[in-house]
Amino acid sequence: MDSENQQYAVDDEIATFFTKTSVTREACHSLAKELVGGGRVIPIAVQGACSYTVYAGSDLSHVVQFRLKSLGLKGQTAALARRIFGTLAPDASFKQQLGDESMAAAGQEPLLVYVMTRIRGISRLDFVLAHGFPENSPVNKVRRKTLIRDVASFFALAWKAPQTVDKAYHNHLAETFENELQILLIALPDRFHPVIRATLRALPSILALPMVLLHKDFGDCNIMVEEESCHLVGVIDWAEAEIGPFGINLHSLQDLMSKLHLKNGWIRYEDYDDLVACFWETLDNELGGLDEDTTKAIKAARVLGLLRSWAFTSRLANEPAPVPIKDDESGRYRMMILEGLLLAPATRFEGLEKWIRVEGRDFEMRYEDWGGIELRLVYLSRPGQGLAYIIHFLVFGRHL
């Protein structure tokens, strides 16, 4: 995110969080000290909207996090992240609940308390604020490439640890994806329809990708790096992680290769093309080679993830069910993200224009060997004319 356009006040963020619970900040600090055997307590520099997090202990080697009960950290998810990503994911353990349920009617929740190992380094946001200017200096280009290479290796770890899901879960994902894309075909402006239709057509290939653990908030505040080199040292906040097709969260990488200006939209760094090439080359090498169809499916999954993340309102468990954004002031920020990455020629995903160029063409699937009868399904997609299916039965090459 462009630091010139947003000012972050950690005290305001903390104060807002404690309006959502009857527990006091002082009570949190007292318990944090107790849990780690004394020492100091220092709030981290960037707080989440759903939690209050502090460093604690004599050497501040622990992280104690207080989460709203409705958004608790799933123990199995945290353990799975640790098994897959090793020390790149924190070791987290649930300790207790703080506060009671008596104020729930007033919108104030109890807190669930977790103690985690501290991942050394600083957040990528803090790194950019401290070292990110001038943005296109030679040293910062080296740092960005270092991080992109490490991030590609991080994503490769997920691919190498596929998760087994049952048919019911797989079918649920397929139904959810299709339903949400169909909703967007109605809700979003016509200019988005070609890419939505292309994503609908790609769902079978997306769902054929490995099912992996997906970090759902892979952003500047949760990416931890070494202070000088910008090497990746960890990824925090796995509360919203879930199992899904590889690549659905790859749209998050745009923040590492460009910046979002709140007035002018996406602006690519000078080395954008080099960073893109570095990511795909590293991922390909880590996975022993990706064929063209698999790469296309991963890039399609990236588009699906972007649409699900930004074309709907928030998906947090303690907020109303997500609905499509509107093309007005209320949806301006999210619409700007979508327009920049899906439509604007200068900043949309690389290769996207070729991917959606099939819009308006006919697609044919042939099912033969019916005793001399061939069934041909012709799929027509015409802008503004909806979808049509024409079935031809052919006997020895002649229409019936």
C-alpha positions as CSV (number, residue, x, y, z in Angstrom):
1,M,0.0,0.0,0.0
2,D,1.2,3.5,-0.8
3,S,2.5,4.9,2.5
4,E,2.2,8.5,1.2
5,N,-1.6,8.1,1.1
6,Q,-2.4,6.5,4.3
7,Q,-1.5,7.4,7.8
8,Y,-1.7,4.7,10.5
9,A,-2.2,5.5,14.1
10,V,-1.7,2.4,16.2
11,D,-3.2,4.0,19.3
12,D,-6.4,4.7,17.4
13,E,-6.4,1.1,16.2
14,I,-6.0,-0.3,19.7
15,A,-8.7,2.0,21.1
16,T,-11.1,0.8,18.5
17,F,-10.4,-2.8,19.2
18,F,-11.1,-2.4,22.9
19,T,-14.5,-1.0,22.2
20,K,-15.4,-4.5,21.0
21,T,-14.7,-6.2,24.3
22,S,-15.3,-5.6,28.0
23,V,-11.7,-6.6,28.7
24,T,-9.3,-3.8,29.5
25,R,-5.9,-3.2,27.9
26,E,-4.4,-3.3,31.4
27,A,-5.9,-6.8,32.1
28,C,-4.3,-8.0,28.8
29,H,-0.9,-6.7,29.8
30,S,-1.1,-8.3,33.2
31,L,-2.1,-11.7,31.8
32,A,0.6,-11.5,29.2
33,K,3.3,-11.1,31.8
34,E,1.9,-13.9,33.8
35,L,1.8,-16.3,30.8
36,V,5.5,-15.7,29.9
37,G,6.9,-15.5,33.4
38,G,7.2,-11.7,33.8
39,G,9.3,-9.2,31.9
40,R,8.1,-6.4,29.7
41,V,5.0,-6.0,27.5
42,I,5.2,-3.9,24.3
43,P,2.3,-3.6,21.8
44,I,3.4,-4.5,18.3
45,A,3.7,-1.5,15.9
46,V,0.8,-2.6,13.5
47,Q,-2.3,-4.1,15.1
48,G,-5.1,-6.1,13.4
49,A,-8.7,-5.1,13.5
50,C,-9.7,-8.3,15.2
51,S,-6.9,-8.7,17.7
52,Y,-4.6,-7.0,20.2
53,T,-1.0,-8.3,20.0
54,V,2.0,-7.7,22.2
55,Y,5.6,-8.8,22.5
56,A,6.2,-10.1,26.0
57,G,9.0,-11.5,28.3
58,S,12.3,-10.4,29.6
59,D,13.8,-10.4,26.1
60,L,10.5,-9.9,24.3
61,S,10.8,-13.3,22.7
62,H,7.1,-14.2,23.0
63,V,4.1,-13.0,21.2
64,V,0.8,-12.9,23.1
65,Q,-2.3,-12.3,21.1
66,F,-5.8,-11.5,22.3
67,R,-8.4,-12.3,19.7
68,L,-12.2,-11.6,19.6
69,K,-13.9,-14.9,20.4
70,S,-15.8,-14.9,17.2
71,L,-12.5,-14.8,15.3
72,G,-10.5,-17.3,17.2
73,L,-7.4,-19.0,15.8
74,K,-8.1,-22.6,14.8
75,G,-5.6,-24.8,16.6
76,Q,-5.5,-27.4,13.8
77,T,-4.9,-24.7,11.2
78,A,-2.0,-23.2,13.2
79,A,-0.4,-26.6,13.7
80,L,-0.8,-27.5,10.0
81,A,0.9,-24.2,9.0
82,R,3.8,-25.0,11.3
83,R,4.1,-28.5,9.8
84,I,4.1,-27.3,6.2
85,F,6.1,-24.0,6.5
86,G,8.3,-24.9,9.5
87,T,9.8,-21.8,11.2
88,L,8.2,-19.5,8.6
89,A,5.0,-20.0,10.6
90,P,4.8,-19.2,14.3
91,D,4.2,-22.0,16.9
92,A,0.9,-21.0,18.5
93,S,-0.9,-22.4,21.5
94,F,-4.2,-21.5,23.1
95,K,-4.1,-20.5,26.7
96,Q,-7.5,-19.3,28.0
97,Q,-10.5,-17.1,27.6
98,L,-10.4,-13.7,29.1
99,G,-13.7,-12.0,30.0
100,D,-17.2,-13.5,29.9
101,E,-20.2,-13.6,27.8
102,S,-22.3,-11.2,29.8
103,M,-21.7,-8.2,27.5
104,A,-22.3,-10.1,24.2
105,A,-25.7,-8.4,23.7
106,A,-23.9,-5.1,23.8
107,G,-21.5,-6.1,21.1
108,Q,-18.6,-6.7,23.5
109,E,-17.0,-10.1,23.2
110,P,-14.6,-12.1,25.4
111,L,-11.1,-12.6,24.2
112,L,-9.3,-15.8,23.4
113,V,-5.6,-15.7,24.4
114,Y,-2.7,-17.3,22.5
115,V,1.0,-17.4,23.1
116,M,3.3,-17.7,20.0
117,T,6.9,-17.9,19.2
118,R,8.2,-14.5,18.0
119,I,9.4,-14.5,14.4
120,R,12.3,-12.1,14.3
121,G,12.6,-9.4,11.8
122,I,10.1,-6.6,10.9
123,S,7.0,-6.5,8.9
124,R,7.3,-5.7,5.2
125,L,5.3,-2.6,5.9
126,D,7.8,-1.4,8.5
127,F,10.6,-2.3,6.1
128,V,9.1,-0.1,3.3
129,L,8.6,2.8,5.7
130,A,12.2,2.5,6.9
131,H,14.1,1.6,3.7
132,G,11.7,1.8,0.8
133,F,12.7,5.1,-0.7
134,P,13.7,6.0,-3.3
135,E,11.5,3.1,-4.5
136,N,13.4,2.3,-7.7
137,S,17.0,2.6,-6.4
138,P,19.3,-0.2,-7.3
139,V,19.4,-1.5,-3.7
140,N,15.6,-1.6,-3.4
141,K,15.3,-3.5,-6.7
142,V,17.7,-6.1,-5.3
143,R,15.6,-6.3,-2.1
144,R,12.4,-6.7,-3.9
145,K,13.8,-9.5,-6.0
146,T,15.2,-11.2,-2.9
147,L,11.7,-11.1,-1.3
148,I,9.9,-12.3,-4.5
149,R,12.3,-15.3,-4.8
150,D,11.7,-16.2,-1.2
151,V,7.9,-15.8,-1.5
152,A,7.9,-18.1,-4.5
153,S,9.8,-20.7,-2.5
154,F,7.2,-20.2,0.3
155,F,4.3,-20.9,-2.0
156,A,6.1,-23.9,-3.4
157,L,6.1,-25.4,0.1
158,A,2.3,-25.4,0.0
159,W,2.2,-27.1,-3.3
160,K,4.6,-29.8,-2.0
161,A,2.2,-30.5,0.9
162,P,-1.2,-31.1,-0.8
163,Q,-4.1,-31.7,1.5
164,T,-6.7,-34.5,1.0
165,V,-10.3,-33.3,0.9
166,D,-13.4,-35.4,0.6
167,K,-15.8,-35.3,-2.3
168,A,-18.3,-33.3,-0.3
169,Y,-15.8,-30.5,0.4
170,H,-14.6,-30.5,-3.2
171,N,-18.2,-30.2,-4.4
172,H,-18.9,-27.5,-1.9
173,L,-16.0,-25.4,-3.2
174,A,-17.1,-25.9,-6.8
175,E,-20.7,-24.9,-6.0
176,T,-19.5,-21.9,-4.0
177,F,-17.1,-20.6,-6.7
178,E,-19.7,-21.0,-9.5
179,N,-22.5,-19.4,-7.5
180,E,-20.4,-16.4,-6.5
181,L,-19.2,-15.8,-10.1
182,Q,-22.7,-16.0,-11.4
183,I,-23.7,-13.4,-8.8
184,L,-20.9,-11.2,-10.0
185,L,-22.1,-11.5,-13.6
186,I,-25.3,-9.8,-12.4
187,A,-23.9,-7.4,-9.8
188,L,-20.7,-6.1,-11.4
189,P,-20.7,-3.7,-14.4
190,D,-20.6,-5.1,-17.9
191,R,-16.9,-4.3,-18.4
192,F,-16.0,-7.1,-15.9
193,H,-18.2,-9.7,-17.6
194,P,-15.6,-11.1,-20.0
195,V,-13.1,-11.9,-17.3
196,I,-15.8,-13.4,-15.0
197,R,-17.0,-15.7,-17.9
198,A,-13.4,-16.7,-18.6
199,T,-13.1,-17.6,-14.9
200,L,-16.3,-19.6,-14.9
201,R,-14.9,-21.6,-17.9
202,A,-11.7,-22.2,-16.0
203,L,-13.3,-23.6,-12.9
204,P,-12.7,-27.3,-13.8
205,S,-9.0,-26.7,-14.3
206,I,-8.8,-24.5,-11.1
207,L,-10.4,-27.3,-9.1
208,A,-8.0,-29.8,-10.5
209,L,-5.1,-28.0,-8.9
210,P,-3.6,-29.4,-5.6
211,M,-5.7,-28.5,-2.5
212,V,-3.3,-26.6,-0.2
213,L,-3.3,-24.5,2.9
214,L,-4.0,-20.9,1.8
215,H,-3.0,-17.8,3.8
216,K,-6.0,-15.5,3.3
217,D,-4.3,-12.2,4.4
218,F,-0.8,-12.4,2.7
219,G,-0.1,-8.7,3.0
220,D,2.5,-6.2,4.2
221,C,1.5,-6.4,7.8
222,N,1.8,-10.2,8.0
223,I,5.0,-10.8,5.9
224,M,8.1,-10.7,8.1
225,V,11.5,-9.8,6.6
226,E,15.1,-9.3,7.7
227,E,15.7,-5.7,8.3
228,E,18.6,-5.2,5.9
229,S,18.3,-7.8,3.1
230,C,14.5,-8.1,3.0
231,H,14.8,-11.9,3.0
232,L,11.5,-13.6,4.1
233,V,11.7,-14.9,7.7
234,G,8.1,-15.6,8.4
235,V,4.4,-15.2,7.8
236,I,2.0,-14.4,10.7
237,D,-1.7,-14.3,11.3
238,W,-3.1,-17.7,10.1
239,A,-6.5,-17.1,11.6
240,E,-8.4,-17.0,8.3
241,A,-6.4,-19.7,6.5
242,E,-8.3,-22.4,4.7
243,I,-7.9,-25.3,2.3
244,G,-8.4,-24.5,-1.4
245,P,-6.9,-24.8,-4.8
246,F,-3.3,-23.6,-5.2
247,G,-3.0,-20.1,-6.5
248,I,-6.2,-18.5,-5.1
249,N,-4.2,-16.1,-2.9
250,L,-1.5,-15.2,-5.5
251,H,-3.2,-11.9,-6.3
252,S,-1.6,-10.7,-3.0
253,L,1.8,-10.6,-4.7
254,Q,0.8,-7.4,-6.6
255,D,1.5,-5.4,-3.4
256,L,5.2,-6.7,-3.5
257,M,5.7,-5.6,-7.1
258,S,3.6,-2.4,-7.3
259,K,1.8,0.1,-5.1
260,L,-1.8,1.3,-4.9
261,H,-2.2,5.0,-5.0
262,L,-5.6,6.0,-3.5
263,K,-6.2,8.5,-6.3
264,N,-4.2,7.2,-9.3
265,G,-4.7,3.5,-8.8
266,W,-2.0,0.8,-9.3
267,I,1.5,2.0,-10.1
268,R,4.1,-0.7,-11.1
269,Y,7.7,-0.5,-9.9
270,E,10.2,-0.1,-12.7
271,D,11.4,-3.7,-12.2
272,Y,7.8,-5.2,-12.3
273,D,8.4,-7.4,-15.3
274,D,11.7,-8.7,-13.8
275,L,9.9,-9.6,-10.6
276,V,7.1,-11.4,-12.3
277,A,9.6,-13.4,-14.3
278,C,11.6,-14.2,-11.1
279,F,8.5,-15.4,-9.3
280,W,7.4,-17.9,-12.0
281,E,11.0,-19.1,-12.7
282,T,11.6,-19.8,-9.1
283,L,8.2,-21.5,-8.6
284,D,8.8,-23.6,-11.7
285,N,12.3,-24.6,-10.5
286,E,11.0,-25.4,-7.0
287,L,8.3,-27.7,-8.4
288,G,10.4,-29.4,-11.0
289,G,8.7,-27.8,-13.9
290,L,5.1,-26.6,-14.6
291,D,3.4,-27.4,-17.9
292,E,1.6,-24.7,-19.8
293,D,-1.9,-25.9,-18.8
294,T,-1.0,-26.0,-15.1
295,T,0.4,-22.5,-15.2
296,K,-2.7,-21.2,-16.9
297,A,-4.9,-22.9,-14.2
298,I,-2.8,-21.3,-11.5
299,K,-3.2,-17.8,-13.1
300,A,-6.9,-18.5,-13.5
301,A,-7.1,-19.3,-9.8
302,R,-5.3,-16.0,-9.1
303,V,-8.2,-14.2,-10.9
304,L,-10.8,-16.2,-9.0
305,G,-9.1,-15.3,-5.7
306,L,-9.0,-11.6,-6.6
307,L,-12.7,-11.5,-7.5
308,R,-13.7,-13.4,-4.3
309,S,-11.5,-11.1,-2.1
310,W,-12.3,-7.7,-3.6
311,A,-15.6,-7.9,-5.5
312,F,-17.4,-8.8,-2.3
313,T,-17.6,-7.0,1.1
314,S,-15.6,-8.4,4.0
315,R,-15.7,-12.2,4.7
316,L,-14.8,-11.9,8.4
317,A,-16.8,-14.4,10.5
318,N,-18.2,-11.7,12.8
319,E,-19.5,-9.5,10.1
320,P,-22.6,-9.7,7.9
321,A,-22.5,-12.2,5.0
322,P,-20.5,-10.8,2.1
323,V,-22.4,-9.1,-0.8
324,P,-21.1,-7.8,-4.1
325,I,-19.6,-4.3,-4.0
326,K,-21.4,-1.4,-5.7
327,D,-20.0,0.8,-8.5
328,D,-20.3,3.9,-6.3
329,E,-18.5,5.7,-3.6
330,S,-19.0,2.8,-1.1
331,G,-17.2,0.4,-3.4
332,R,-14.7,2.8,-4.9
333,Y,-11.6,1.4,-3.2
334,R,-12.3,-2.2,-4.0
335,M,-13.5,-1.3,-7.5
336,M,-10.2,0.5,-8.1
337,I,-8.3,-2.6,-7.2
338,L,-10.3,-4.8,-9.6
339,E,-10.1,-2.3,-12.4
340,G,-6.4,-1.9,-12.1
341,L,-5.6,-5.7,-12.1
342,L,-8.3,-6.9,-14.5
343,L,-9.0,-4.1,-16.9
344,A,-6.4,-1.3,-17.1
345,P,-4.0,-2.2,-20.0
346,A,-1.0,-0.8,-18.2
347,T,-1.4,-2.7,-14.9
348,R,-3.7,-5.7,-15.4
349,F,-2.3,-9.2,-14.7
350,E,0.3,-10.1,-17.3
351,G,-1.2,-12.2,-20.1
352,L,-4.8,-11.6,-19.0
353,E,-5.8,-10.0,-22.4
354,K,-4.9,-13.3,-24.2
355,W,-6.7,-15.3,-21.6
356,I,-10.0,-13.5,-22.1
357,R,-9.7,-13.0,-25.9
358,V,-11.7,-16.2,-26.4
359,E,-14.7,-14.2,-25.2
360,G,-17.2,-14.2,-28.0
361,R,-15.9,-17.3,-29.7
362,D,-17.5,-20.7,-30.0
363,F,-16.3,-23.7,-28.0
364,E,-16.9,-27.2,-29.1
365,M,-16.7,-30.5,-27.2
366,R,-17.1,-33.7,-29.1
367,Y,-18.2,-37.0,-27.6
368,E,-17.8,-39.7,-30.3
369,D,-18.1,-43.5,-30.6
370,W,-21.8,-43.7,-30.3
371,G,-22.2,-46.4,-32.9
372,G,-21.4,-44.0,-35.8
373,I,-23.2,-41.1,-34.1
374,E,-21.3,-38.1,-32.9
375,L,-22.7,-35.7,-30.3
376,R,-21.3,-32.2,-30.6
377,L,-21.9,-29.6,-27.9
378,V,-21.3,-26.1,-29.2
379,Y,-20.9,-23.5,-26.4
380,L,-21.6,-19.9,-27.5
381,S,-20.7,-16.9,-25.4
382,R,-21.7,-13.6,-27.0
383,P,-21.3,-10.3,-25.1
384,G,-24.7,-9.0,-24.2
385,Q,-26.5,-12.1,-25.5
386,G,-26.0,-14.5,-22.6
387,L,-25.1,-18.2,-23.1
388,A,-26.5,-20.7,-25.5
389,Y,-26.0,-24.4,-26.1
390,I,-26.6,-26.1,-29.5
391,I,-26.5,-29.9,-29.8
392,H,-25.8,-31.5,-33.1
393,F,-26.2,-35.1,-33.8
394,L,-24.1,-36.2,-36.8
395,V,-24.3,-39.6,-38.5
396,F,-21.3,-40.3,-40.7
397,G,-20.6,-36.5,-40.9
398,R,-24.2,-35.4,-41.8
399,H,-26.4,-33.2,-39.6
400,L,-29.7,-34.8,-38.4
